Amino acid sequence: MSAFQLLWIFLALLLAAMAAWFQYRSQSVLPRPLRFFLIALRFFTVFTIFLLLINPKFIKKESMILKPILAVAVDVSESIAQRELTNTVQSVYNELLQDEDLQTKFNIEPFSFGATLQRGFDPTFEALQTNISEPLKTISQTYKGQPTAIVLISDGNQTYGESYVHSTVKYKKNVFPIIVGDTIRTEDLSISRVNSNKYAFLSNEFPIELFLNYTGVNPVDTKLTILENGTSVFSQPLHFSAKDRTKVVETSLMANKVGTRVFKAVLEALPEEYNLQNNRKDFAIEVVDEKTKILLVSAITHPDVGMLKRSIEKNQQRLVTIVSPETVGDKIAENQLLILYQPNRSFSGVWEQLIALKKNTFIIAGTQTDWNFLNSQQSFIQKQVTSQTEDFQALWNPTFNSFILEDIGFEDFSPLTGMFGTITMSAAVQPFLFQKIRNTTTTDPLLAVAESDGQRHVFLLGENSWKWRMQSFATHNGFEKFDEFIGKLIFYASSNKRSERLVVQYEPFYESTGSAVINAQYFDKNYISNTNALLTISLTHKRDSTTTTIPMLQRHGNYEVGISHLPAGEYSFQVSVARENISKKGEFTILDYNAEIQHSYSNAKEMIQLAHLTGGKAYMSSEVANLKENLLNSSDYKSIQKEKETVSSLIDWRLLLVLLVLLLSAEWFIRKYNGLI
């Protein structure tokens, strides 16, 4: 409370006393005690009112002790259970969590992780993948600005995500790994990776590349065999030694029948080899008998052009030919789709042909687009441009329902560049991405589709989408998400078929540890998306003919069902719409591969590197006592005393208002009783 407020309170005391005295000094008819009592009531009433008007503020200081954080992150992946390390991990965890000295010095926060991080300890050890780098980054960000030590209980084997050693600059905390399991590498053969295309064309050979590893010191001989339906289609003898630990085997197989072909690569086991799970790996090829041909017409050289060709041709069913408007010739007739990159008046001949042949188009506009020409050739999107360029950030439209597209983080991507101007669009246009200019959101399309008279068109109103592909790679650790997005646009644009009322999208094969989802979209009789229907999927395992029926869940205007829980094998399915005679059938294969059981030893080398690069120290599971001593004696983790000031105003005191009411009421009743009112 300030001195100025104290002065006002003193004046309030004098004024309240004077007001009370002058009010009752002439009331001689009242008994003396009653008169003094009324003076006191009036004094406290007036003084209370003055206090409320002055409203003095009171500052309350509270001290608190903030302990440093000890985050204990436990690996609960399936590899821990597979190697019979669950008791060791639980013992180490309990020893840390129940230590009274650590509880006194630290706030202990338990976590568990597989592919993702979660609070608390999960004793099931059923996670199908291990991502060590992401939990370390998440914990570091959660306790940013607080002294924190991270204890990592794991075997050090990561199957998913960024390298946790190469990502140490993002952690900002000391990491103390506790290595569980045997670190001695026994003799072991493994197939670390199989590279093959997802698709192959009928009567063509498709390449296969296998990466093979050997752990051990003695020379050994083995044999690599590739099987299809139990029959060998390729075999090769191999020799490994301490100096020759890795081999790359390349071969080709013939695509002689249409459909999904599932193969199994097997390395013949050594006599005393312990881990046999990593000696085999399944992979699959989808054999197709036709290819979608796409013509990309561009009058300029731009990184977008090369990016589009690479992205589209990731699907081996598609072939992109790049030409200039002058060299198009008669190529338009033999292609299902035309991509027109930044069209100008040199595209006049191209446009005449595509109109005559009723071809679908994918139009990409940018800073070198002649919008006067483009406006004259189509009526879907009209733009009155100025000479000014503008950057357009993407804003996802969650109500888009022309076909199934997902948000891959468009709003975080760098802006596309185009010409600034007013846009008008026809009713046939449905935007998938809106334009966001600086901080202003608009309803102008950045990416949109349109369908009219049996033709389909896609519009992208900005250049530099090659940057999106690079950012998608950085965000998702690969080009797959972006290439899948482009692939769905191309699939929509290259098809001339009228929309079916039930559309089902699925992959011909999934890995057992991956995210397996089947998507569906349902339209009513007017071909308007219907999200109120009941869709179910019946899944039949081909080997034992067991059938499971599951309802599909509605999400963002589409329907989906997760099938990651299904065991490996071949399945047929049927998606049906309740109370409608509409259904779709298909087949897929879940490949039998578990990355968690590919390692027979603990990765002590990288765990020690992790500790060194973050300023911590690595320990074996038998050295927990040494870790506790180090943490307790470390001067890096000290409690911090903080003071918290709470400012409260007198007017916030409700009791003071109650007191004022009581004082006024008491005075009024006494005066009324004594005939003064």
Protein Blocks (a to p, Z undefined) as FASTA:
>chain_A
ZZklmmmmmmmmmmmmmmmmmmmmmmmmbcfklmmmmmmmmmmmmmmmmmmmnopadddd
ddddddddddddddfbfklmmnopmmmmmmmmmmmmmmmklmmmpccdddddfkbccedj
dfkopafbdcfklmmmmmmmmmgoiacddddddehiafedjdfklmmmmnopacdddded
jfbdcdddddfbdcddfbdcehiacddddddddedjbdcdddddddeehiafbdcddddd
fklmbccdddddddfbgcjddddddddddfklfblmlmpccddddddfbdcddddddfbd
cfklmmmmmmmmmpmkbccddddfklnmmmlmmpcbdcdehiafklmmmmmmmmmnopac
dddddfkbcfklmmmmpckbccdddfbdcdddddddfkbckbccddehlmmpccdddddd
dddddfkbccfbdcdehjaccfbdfbdcddeehiacddddbehklmmmmmmmmmnopakl
mmmmmmmmmmmmmpcbdcdfbdcdddfbdcfkbccddddddddfkopacfkbccdddddd
fklopacddddddeehiacddfklpccdddddddddehiacddddddddddddfklmpcb
dcfklmmmmmmmnopacddfklmmmmmmmmmmpcklccddddddddddfklmmklmmmmm
mmmmmmmmmmmmnopZZ
